[in-house]
Amino acid sequence: MVLIRDLVQQILRNGYLTLADENELRNLLKTKYDAEDLKAFMRLQEAAMNGLVRQESREEYMLEIN
């Protein structure tokens, strides 16, 4: 089973959050997870807000509105 923290680590390493990653995170967040997974998810959110991680969904959205 994939852990949220493992997926977040991969995303942070790549600097890119794919649509598939987003879907996987949504599914994982519906299950039981521990404090370390929650902290990892919060780190990912902060990295995305600070522009350290690009998001495929945002890039696609920007293409649609332009």
Distance bins in CASP14 RR format, pairs under 12 A and 6 or more apart:
PFRMAT RR
TARGET T0000
AUTHOR 0000-0000-0000
RMODE 2
METHOD distances of the structure
MODEL  1
1 7 0 0 0 0 0 1 0 0 0 0 0
1 24 0 0 0 0 0 1 0 0 0 0 0
1 27 0 0 0 0 0 1 0 0 0 0 0
1 28 0 0 0 0 1 0 0 0 0 0 0
1 31 0 0 0 0 1 0 0 0 0 0 0
1 32 0 0 0 0 0 1 0 0 0 0 0
1 33 0 0 0 0 0 1 0 0 0 0 0
1 37 0 0 0 0 0 1 0 0 0 0 0
2 8 0 0 0 0 0 1 0 0 0 0 0
2 9 0 0 0 0 0 1 0 0 0 0 0
2 10 0 0 0 0 1 0 0 0 0 0 0
2 11 0 0 0 0 0 1 0 0 0 0 0
2 20 0 0 0 0 0 1 0 0 0 0 0
2 21 0 0 0 0 0 1 0 0 0 0 0
2 24 1 0 0 1 0 0 0 0 0 0 0
2 25 0 0 0 0 1 0 0 0 0 0 0
2 27 0 0 0 0 1 0 0 0 0 0 0
2 28 1 0 0 1 0 0 0 0 0 0 0
2 31 0 0 0 0 0 1 0 0 0 0 0
2 33 0 0 0 0 0 1 0 0 0 0 0
2 37 0 0 0 0 0 1 0 0 0 0 0
3 9 0 0 0 0 1 0 0 0 0 0 0
3 10 0 0 0 0 0 1 0 0 0 0 0
3 24 0 0 0 0 0 1 0 0 0 0 0
3 25 0 0 0 0 0 1 0 0 0 0 0
3 28 1 0 0 1 0 0 0 0 0 0 0
3 29 0 0 0 0 0 1 0 0 0 0 0
3 31 0 0 0 0 0 1 0 0 0 0 0
3 32 0 0 0 0 0 1 0 0 0 0 0
3 33 1 0 0 1 0 0 0 0 0 0 0
3 34 0 0 0 0 1 0 0 0 0 0 0
3 36 0 0 0 0 1 0 0 0 0 0 0
3 37 1 0 0 1 0 0 0 0 0 0 0
3 38 0 0 0 0 0 1 0 0 0 0 0
3 40 0 0 0 0 1 0 0 0 0 0 0
3 41 0 0 0 0 0 1 0 0 0 0 0
4 10 0 0 0 0 0 1 0 0 0 0 0
4 11 0 0 0 0 0 1 0 0 0 0 0
4 21 0 0 0 0 0 1 0 0 0 0 0
4 24 0 0 0 0 1 0 0 0 0 0 0
4 25 1 0 0 1 0 0 0 0 0 0 0
4 26 0 0 0 0 0 1 0 0 0 0 0
4 27 0 0 0 0 0 1 0 0 0 0 0
4 28 1 0 1 0 0 0 0 0 0 0 0
4 29 1 0 0 1 0 0 0 0 0 0 0
4 30 0 0 0 0 0 1 0 0 0 0 0
4 31 0 0 0 0 1 0 0 0 0 0 0
4 32 0 0 0 0 0 1 0 0 0 0 0
4 33 1 0 1 0 0 0 0 0 0 0 0
4 34 0 0 0 0 1 0 0 0 0 0 0
4 35 0 0 0 0 0 1 0 0 0 0 0
4 36 0 0 0 0 1 0 0 0 0 0 0
4 37 1 1 0 0 0 0 0 0 0 0 0
4 38 1 0 0 1 0 0 0 0 0 0 0
4 39 0 0 0 0 1 0 0 0 0 0 0
4 40 1 0 1 0 0 0 0 0 0 0 0
4 41 1 0 1 0 0 0 0 0 0 0 0
4 42 0 0 0 0 0 1 0 0 0 0 0
4 43 0 0 0 0 0 1 0 0 0 0 0
4 44 0 0 0 0 1 0 0 0 0 0 0
4 45 0 0 0 0 0 1 0 0 0 0 0
5 11 0 0 0 0 0 1 0 0 0 0 0
5 12 0 0 0 0 0 1 0 0 0 0 0
5 25 0 0 0 0 0 1 0 0 0 0 0
5 28 0 0 0 0 1 0 0 0 0 0 0
5 33 0 0 0 0 1 0 0 0 0 0 0
5 34 0 0 0 0 1 0 0 0 0 0 0
5 35 0 0 0 0 0 1 0 0 0 0 0
5 36 1 0 1 0 0 0 0 0 0 0 0
5 37 1 0 1 0 0 0 0 0 0 0 0
5 38 0 0 0 0 1 0 0 0 0 0 0
5 39 1 0 0 1 0 0 0 0 0 0 0
5 40 1 1 0 0 0 0 0 0 0 0 0
5 41 0 0 0 0 1 0 0 0 0 0 0
5 42 0 0 0 0 0 1 0 0 0 0 0
5 43 0 0 0 0 1 0 0 0 0 0 0
5 44 0 0 0 0 1 0 0 0 0 0 0
6 12 0 0 0 0 0 1 0 0 0 0 0
6 13 0 0 0 0 0 1 0 0 0 0 0
6 21 0 0 0 0 0 1 0 0 0 0 0
6 24 0 0 0 0 0 1 0 0 0 0 0
6 25 0 0 0 0 0 1 0 0 0 0 0
6 28 0 0 0 0 1 0 0 0 0 0 0
6 33 0 0 0 0 0 1 0 0 0 0 0
6 36 0 0 0 0 0 1 0 0 0 0 0
6 37 0 0 0 0 1 0 0 0 0 0 0
6 40 0 0 0 0 1 0 0 0 0 0 0
6 41 0 0 0 0 0 1 0 0 0 0 0
6 44 0 0 0 0 0 1 0 0 0 0 0
7 13 0 0 0 0 0 1 0 0 0 0 0
7 14 0 0 0 0 0 1 0 0 0 0 0
7 17 0 0 0 0 1 0 0 0 0 0 0
7 18 0 0 0 0 0 1 0 0 0 0 0
7 20 0 0 0 0 0 1 0 0 0 0 0
7 21 1 0 0 1 0 0 0 0 0 0 0
7 22 0 0 0 0 0 1 0 0 0 0 0
7 23 0 0 0 0 0 1 0 0 0 0 0
7 24 1 0 0 1 0 0 0 0 0 0 0
7 25 1 0 0 1 0 0 0 0 0 0 0
7 26 0 0 0 0 0 1 0 0 0 0 0
7 27 0 0 0 0 0 1 0 0 0 0 0
7 28 1 0 0 1 0 0 0 0 0 0 0
7 29 0 0 0 0 0 1 0 0 0 0 0
7 33 0 0 0 0 0 1 0 0 0 0 0
7 37 0 0 0 0 1 0 0 0 0 0 0
7 40 0 0 0 0 1 0 0 0 0 0 0
7 41 0 0 0 0 1 0 0 0 0 0 0
7 43 0 0 0 0 0 1 0 0 0 0 0
7 44 0 0 0 0 1 0 0 0 0 0 0
8 14 0 0 0 0 0 1 0 0 0 0 0
8 15 0 0 0 0 0 1 0 0 0 0 0
8 17 0 0 0 0 1 0 0 0 0 0 0
8 21 0 0 0 0 1 0 0 0 0 0 0
8 22 0 0 0 0 0 1 0 0 0 0 0
8 24 0 0 0 0 0 1 0 0 0 0 0
8 25 0 0 0 0 1 0 0 0 0 0 0
8 28 0 0 0 0 1 0 0 0 0 0 0
8 29 0 0 0 0 0 1 0 0 0 0 0
8 33 0 0 0 0 0 1 0 0 0 0 0
8 36 0 0 0 0 0 1 0 0 0 0 0
8 37 0 0 0 0 1 0 0 0 0 0 0
8 38 0 0 0 0 0 1 0 0 0 0 0
8 39 0 0 0 0 1 0 0 0 0 0 0
8 40 1 0 1 0 0 0 0 0 0 0 0
8 41 1 0 0 1 0 0 0 0 0 0 0
8 42 0 0 0 0 1 0 0 0 0 0 0
8 43 1 0 0 1 0 0 0 0 0 0 0
8 44 1 0 1 0 0 0 0 0 0 0 0
8 45 0 0 0 0 1 0 0 0 0 0 0
8 46 0 0 0 0 0 1 0 0 0 0 0
8 47 0 0 0 0 1 0 0 0 0 0 0
8 48 0 0 0 0 0 1 0 0 0 0 0
8 53 0 0 0 0 1 0 0 0 0 0 0
9 15 0 0 0 0 0 1 0 0 0 0 0
9 21 0 0 0 0 0 1 0 0 0 0 0
9 36 0 0 0 0 0 1 0 0 0 0 0
9 37 0 0 0 0 0 1 0 0 0 0 0
9 39 0 0 0 0 0 1 0 0 0 0 0
9 40 1 0 0 1 0 0 0 0 0 0 0
9 41 0 0 0 0 0 1 0 0 0 0 0
9 43 0 0 0 0 1 0 0 0 0 0 0
9 44 0 0 0 0 1 0 0 0 0 0 0
9 47 0 0 0 0 0 1 0 0 0 0 0
9 53 0 0 0 0 0 1 0 0 0 0 0
10 16 0 0 0 0 1 0 0 0 0 0 0
10 17 0 0 0 0 0 1 0 0 0 0 0
10 18 0 0 0 0 0 1 0 0 0 0 0
10 20 0 0 0 0 0 1 0 0 0 0 0
10 21 1 0 0 1 0 0 0 0 0 0 0
10 24 0 0 0 0 0 1 0 0 0 0 0
10 25 0 0 0 0 0 1 0 0 0 0 0
10 40 0 0 0 0 0 1 0 0 0 0 0
10 44 0 0 0 0 0 1 0 0 0 0 0
10 53 0 0 0 0 0 1 0 0 0 0 0
11 17 1 0 1 0 0 0 0 0 0 0 0
11 18 0 0 0 0 1 0 0 0 0 0 0
11 20 0 0 0 0 0 1 0 0 0 0 0
11 21 1 0 1 0 0 0 0 0 0 0 0
11 22 0 0 0 0 1 0 0 0 0 0 0
11 24 0 0 0 0 1 0 0 0 0 0 0
11 25 0 0 0 0 1 0 0 0 0 0 0
11 40 0 0 0 0 1 0 0 0 0 0 0
11 41 0 0 0 0 0 1 0 0 0 0 0
11 43 0 0 0 0 1 0 0 0 0 0 0
11 44 1 0 0 1 0 0 0 0 0 0 0
11 45 0 0 0 0 0 1 0 0 0 0 0
11 47 0 0 0 0 1 0 0 0 0 0 0
11 48 0 0 0 0 1 0 0 0 0 0 0
11 52 0 0 0 0 0 1 0 0 0 0 0
11 53 1 0 0 1 0 0 0 0 0 0 0
11 54 0 0 0 0 0 1 0 0 0 0 0
11 55 0 0 0 0 1 0 0 0 0 0 0
11 56 0 0 0 0 0 1 0 0 0 0 0
12 21 0 0 0 0 0 1 0 0 0 0 0
12 40 0 0 0 0 1 0 0 0 0 0 0
12 41 0 0 0 0 0 1 0 0 0 0 0
12 43 1 0 0 1 0 0 0 0 0 0 0
12 44 1 0 0 1 0 0 0 0 0 0 0
12 45 0 0 0 0 0 1 0 0 0 0 0
12 46 0 0 0 0 0 1 0 0 0 0 0
12 47 1 0 0 1 0 0 0 0 0 0 0
12 48 0 0 0 0 1 0 0 0 0 0 0
12 50 0 0 0 0 0 1 0 0 0 0 0
12 51 0 0 0 0 0 1 0 0 0 0 0
12 52 1 0 0 1 0 0 0 0 0 0 0
12 53 1 0 0 1 0 0 0 0 0 0 0
12 54 0 0 0 0 0 1 0 0 0 0 0
13 21 0 0 0 0 0 1 0 0 0 0 0
13 44 0 0 0 0 0 1 0 0 0 0 0
13 47 0 0 0 0 0 1 0 0 0 0 0
13 52 0 0 0 0 0 1 0 0 0 0 0
13 53 0 0 0 0 0 1 0 0 0 0 0
14 21 0 0 0 0 1 0 0 0 0 0 0
14 44 0 0 0 0 0 1 0 0 0 0 0
14 47 0 0 0 0 0 1 0 0 0 0 0
14 52 0 0 0 0 0 1 0 0 0 0 0
14 53 0 0 0 0 1 0 0 0 0 0 0
14 54 0 0 0 0 1 0 0 0 0 0 0
14 55 0 0 0 0 0 1 0 0 0 0 0
14 56 0 0 0 0 0 1 0 0 0 0 0
15 21 0 0 0 0 0 1 0 0 0 0 0
15 44 0 0 0 0 0 1 0 0 0 0 0
15 47 1 0 0 1 0 0 0 0 0 0 0
15 48 0 0 0 0 1 0 0 0 0 0 0
15 50 0 0 0 0 0 1 0 0 0 0 0
15 51 0 0 0 0 1 0 0 0 0 0 0
15 52 1 0 0 1 0 0 0 0 0 0 0
15 53 1 0 1 0 0 0 0 0 0 0 0
15 54 1 0 0 1 0 0 0 0 0 0 0
15 55 0 0 0 0 1 0 0 0 0 0 0
15 56 0 0 0 0 0 1 0 0 0 0 0
16 22 0 0 0 0 0 1 0 0 0 0 0
16 44 0 0 0 0 0 1 0 0 0 0 0
16 47 0 0 0 0 0 1 0 0 0 0 0
16 48 0 0 0 0 0 1 0 0 0 0 0
16 51 0 0 0 0 0 1 0 0 0 0 0
16 52 0 0 0 0 0 1 0 0 0 0 0
16 53 1 0 0 1 0 0 0 0 0 0 0
16 54 1 0 1 0 0 0 0 0 0 0 0
16 55 1 0 0 1 0 0 0 0 0 0 0
16 56 1 0 0 1 0 0 0 0 0 0 0
16 57 0 0 0 0 0 1 0 0 0 0 0
16 58 0 0 0 0 0 1 0 0 0 0 0
16 59 0 0 0 0 1 0 0 0 0 0 0
17 23 0 0 0 0 0 1 0 0 0 0 0
17 24 0 0 0 0 0 1 0 0 0 0 0
17 25 0 0 0 0 1 0 0 0 0 0 0
17 26 0 0 0 0 0 1 0 0 0 0 0
17 41 0 0 0 0 0 1 0 0 0 0 0
17 44 1 0 0 1 0 0 0 0 0 0 0
17 45 0 0 0 0 0 1 0 0 0 0 0
17 47 0 0 0 0 1 0 0 0 0 0 0
17 48 1 0 0 1 0 0 0 0 0 0 0
17 51 0 0 0 0 0 1 0 0 0 0 0
17 52 0 0 0 0 0 1 0 0 0 0 0
17 53 1 0 1 0 0 0 0 0 0 0 0
17 54 1 0 0 1 0 0 0 0 0 0 0
17 55 1 0 1 0 0 0 0 0 0 0 0
17 56 1 0 0 1 0 0 0 0 0 0 0
17 57 1 0 0 1 0 0 0 0 0 0 0
17 58 0 0 0 0 1 0 0 0 0 0 0
17 59 0 0 0 0 0 1 0 0 0 0 0
17 60 0 0 0 0 0 1 0 0 0 0 0
18 24 0 0 0 0 1 0 0 0 0 0 0
18 25 0 0 0 0 0 1 0 0 0 0 0
18 53 0 0 0 0 0 1 0 0 0 0 0
18 54 0 0 0 0 1 0 0 0 0 0 0
18 55 0 0 0 0 1 0 0 0 0 0 0
18 56 1 0 1 0 0 0 0 0 0 0 0
18 57 0 0 0 0 1 0 0 0 0 0 0
18 58 0 0 0 0 0 1 0 0 0 0 0
18 59 0 0 0 0 0 1 0 0 0 0 0
18 60 0 0 0 0 0 1 0 0 0 0 0
19 25 0 0 0 0 0 1 0 0 0 0 0
19 26 0 0 0 0 0 1 0 0 0 0 0
19 55 0 0 0 0 1 0 0 0 0 0 0
19 56 1 0 1 0 0 0 0 0 0 0 0
19 57 1 0 1 0 0 0 0 0 0 0 0
19 58 0 0 0 0 0 1 0 0 0 0 0
19 59 0 0 0 0 0 1 0 0 0 0 0
19 60 1 0 0 1 0 0 0 0 0 0 0
19 61 0 0 0 0 0 1 0 0 0 0 0
20 26 0 0 0 0 0 1 0 0 0 0 0
20 27 0 0 0 0 0 1 0 0 0 0 0
20 56 0 0 0 0 1 0 0 0 0 0 0
20 57 0 0 0 0 0 1 0 0 0 0 0
21 27 0 0 0 0 0 1 0 0 0 0 0
21 28 0 0 0 0 0 1 0 0 0 0 0
21 41 0 0 0 0 0 1 0 0 0 0 0
21 44 0 0 0 0 1 0 0 0 0 0 0
21 48 0 0 0 0 0 1 0 0 0 0 0
21 53 0 0 0 0 1 0 0 0 0 0 0
21 54 0 0 0 0 0 1 0 0 0 0 0
21 55 0 0 0 0 1 0 0 0 0 0 0
21 56 0 0 0 0 1 0 0 0 0 0 0
21 57 0 0 0 0 1 0 0 0 0 0 0
22 28 0 0 0 0 0 1 0 0 0 0 0
22 29 0 0 0 0 0 1 0 0 0 0 0
22 41 0 0 0 0 0 1 0 0 0 0 0
22 44 0 0 0 0 0 1 0 0 0 0 0
22 45 0 0 0 0 0 1 0 0 0 0 0
22 48 0 0 0 0 0 1 0 0 0 0 0
22 53 0 0 0 0 0 1 0 0 0 0 0
22 55 1 0 0 1 0 0 0 0 0 0 0
22 56 1 0 0 1 0 0 0 0 0 0 0
22 57 1 0 0 1 0 0 0 0 0 0 0
22 58 0 0 0 0 0 1 0 0 0 0 0
22 60 0 0 0 0 0 1 0 0 0 0 0
23 29 0 0 0 0 0 1 0 0 0 0 0
23 30 0 0 0 0 0 1 0 0 0 0 0
23 56 0 0 0 0 0 1 0 0 0 0 0
23 57 0 0 0 0 0 1 0 0 0 0 0
24 30 0 0 0 0 0 1 0 0 0 0 0
24 31 0 0 0 0 0 1 0 0 0 0 0
24 41 0 0 0 0 0 1 0 0 0 0 0
25 31 0 0 0 0 0 1 0 0 0 0 0
25 33 0 0 0 0 0 1 0 0 0 0 0
25 37 0 0 0 0 0 1 0 0 0 0 0
25 38 0 0 0 0 0 1 0 0 0 0 0
25 40 0 0 0 0 0 1 0 0 0 0 0
25 41 1 0 0 1 0 0 0 0 0 0 0
25 44 1 0 0 1 0 0 0 0 0 0 0
25 45 0 0 0 0 0 1 0 0 0 0 0
25 48 0 0 0 0 0 1 0 0 0 0 0
25 55 0 0 0 0 0 1 0 0 0 0 0
25 57 0 0 0 0 0 1 0 0 0 0 0
26 41 0 0 0 0 0 1 0 0 0 0 0
26 57 0 0 0 0 0 1 0 0 0 0 0
27 33 0 0 0 0 0 1 0 0 0 0 0
28 34 0 0 0 0 0 1 0 0 0 0 0
28 37 1 0 0 1 0 0 0 0 0 0 0
28 38 0 0 0 0 0 1 0 0 0 0 0
28 40 0 0 0 0 0 1 0 0 0 0 0
28 41 0 0 0 0 1 0 0 0 0 0 0
28 44 0 0 0 0 0 1 0 0 0 0 0
29 37 0 0 0 0 1 0 0 0 0 0 0
29 38 0 0 0 0 1 0 0 0 0 0 0
29 40 0 0 0 0 0 1 0 0 0 0 0
29 41 1 0 0 1 0 0 0 0 0 0 0
29 42 0 0 0 0 0 1 0 0 0 0 0
29 44 0 0 0 0 0 1 0 0 0 0 0
29 45 0 0 0 0 0 1 0 0 0 0 0
31 37 0 0 0 0 1 0 0 0 0 0 0
32 38 0 0 0 0 0 1 0 0 0 0 0
33 39 0 0 0 0 0 1 0 0 0 0 0
33 40 0 0 0 0 1 0 0 0 0 0 0
33 41 0 0 0 0 1 0 0 0 0 0 0
34 40 0 0 0 0 1 0 0 0 0 0 0
34 41 0 0 0 0 0 1 0 0 0 0 0
35 41 0 0 0 0 0 1 0 0 0 0 0
35 42 0 0 0 0 0 1 0 0 0 0 0
36 42 0 0 0 0 0 1 0 0 0 0 0
36 43 0 0 0 0 0 1 0 0 0 0 0
37 43 0 0 0 0 0 1 0 0 0 0 0
37 44 0 0 0 0 0 1 0 0 0 0 0
38 44 0 0 0 0 0 1 0 0 0 0 0
38 45 0 0 0 0 0 1 0 0 0 0 0
39 45 0 0 0 0 0 1 0 0 0 0 0
39 46 0 0 0 0 0 1 0 0 0 0 0
40 46 0 0 0 0 0 1 0 0 0 0 0
40 47 0 0 0 0 0 1 0 0 0 0 0
41 47 0 0 0 0 0 1 0 0 0 0 0
41 48 0 0 0 0 0 1 0 0 0 0 0
42 48 0 0 0 0 0 1 0 0 0 0 0
42 49 0 0 0 0 0 1 0 0 0 0 0
43 49 0 0 0 0 0 1 0 0 0 0 0
43 50 0 0 0 0 0 1 0 0 0 0 0
43 52 0 0 0 0 1 0 0 0 0 0 0
43 53 0 0 0 0 1 0 0 0 0 0 0
44 50 0 0 0 0 0 1 0 0 0 0 0
44 51 0 0 0 0 0 1 0 0 0 0 0
44 52 0 0 0 0 1 0 0 0 0 0 0
44 53 1 0 0 1 0 0 0 0 0 0 0
44 55 0 0 0 0 0 1 0 0 0 0 0
45 51 0 0 0 0 0 1 0 0 0 0 0
45 52 0 0 0 0 0 1 0 0 0 0 0
45 53 0 0 0 0 1 0 0 0 0 0 0
45 55 0 0 0 0 0 1 0 0 0 0 0
46 52 0 0 0 0 1 0 0 0 0 0 0
46 53 0 0 0 0 1 0 0 0 0 0 0
47 53 1 0 1 0 0 0 0 0 0 0 0
47 54 0 0 0 0 0 1 0 0 0 0 0
47 55 0 0 0 0 0 1 0 0 0 0 0
48 54 0 0 0 0 1 0 0 0 0 0 0
48 55 1 0 0 1 0 0 0 0 0 0 0
48 56 0 0 0 0 0 1 0 0 0 0 0
48 57 0 0 0 0 0 1 0 0 0 0 0
48 58 0 0 0 0 1 0 0 0 0 0 0
49 55 0 0 0 0 0 1 0 0 0 0 0
49 58 0 0 0 0 0 1 0 0 0 0 0
51 58 0 0 0 0 0 1 0 0 0 0 0
53 59 0 0 0 0 0 1 0 0 0 0 0
54 60 0 0 0 0 0 1 0 0 0 0 0
54 62 0 0 0 0 0 1 0 0 0 0 0
55 61 0 0 0 0 1 0 0 0 0 0 0
55 62 0 0 0 0 0 1 0 0 0 0 0
56 62 0 0 0 0 0 1 0 0 0 0 0
56 63 0 0 0 0 0 1 0 0 0 0 0
57 63 0 0 0 0 0 1 0 0 0 0 0
57 64 0 0 0 0 0 1 0 0 0 0 0
58 64 0 0 0 0 0 1 0 0 0 0 0
58 65 0 0 0 0 0 1 0 0 0 0 0
59 65 0 0 0 0 0 1 0 0 0 0 0
59 66 0 0 0 0 0 1 0 0 0 0 0
60 66 0 0 0 0 0 1 0 0 0 0 0
END
